[in-house]
């Protein structure tokens, strides 16, 4: 029997204050996938986001100035709530804890969710949030341990788009990389927990035919360049800056490296799998959840340079292992991390009646 609630149009409002990174790529990706499934959406974002036009292809974008002034904050929150009500949203989803400050109050016809892609940092601004969505079990486990009600917490992970069949890889020569080199690729912000230092130390422990592409930007960039120079691998470690679309670089690389310490998910693991790369990672919470060691990737203890060196050497040495890891990862993507399976979970969670 079809209920009145199920017959209502699926309308969703988003509040996203992010700048540019993996979380923002997934935000744009998810809104597009939901639009293809008939969900009408609006999004409140900061002005001048580099992904604004991509988002606007399938979502009504409302650019806002989010003031820190106590008085202005109340006015802006009221304005957002007014626009969401006029839109007729059945659900509002905030992205990460900063968005919780701007969430409208839930009502009889509108539910509120906060989507977390990182560890919870306390609930002092969560007053208008009814339910949490975390993209890993560990995020939700920590939230429940901190006091969030288990019945109002959900795990829904990410998906990544398949690479276009006609996607051309970047030319290695453009990045001073020999055509016959083994290229490791590591992506993320240059902050401590991403452990770009481990990636550089790993290259130093491998033959001179191994190069690394480090994609990203951040406060530790100059420190990492100095480390590469001190270890004598400055000619084999290439700092490629932030790339809006890393896909052509992934397609030109050989091994995805994820050496992070405190990675809630590790979206780069999914991106590496989708690009057909074997994945070598440290056993931080997200990669440990995603990767079945020896079947879909190789894991070593966090901070263990020798472990990473050994895993990469093993992949380089054994084409059979490399092919097996890629095959296992491809099967895993199709089974658990496809667009359709993730979107179905979002649809049933966001638009199901309150219990």
Helices and strands as residue ranges (DSSP letters): H 4-7, E 11-16, H 22-36, E 40-46, H 52-56, E 60-64, H 70-87, E 91-95, G 97-102, E 111-116, E 131-134, H 137-145, G 150-152, E 153-155, G 172-175, E 182-187, G 192-194, H 196-204, E 210-215, H 221-230, E 237-241, H 247-252, E 255-258, H 267-274, E 278-282, H 285-290, E 298-300, H 305-317, H 319-336, H 339-351
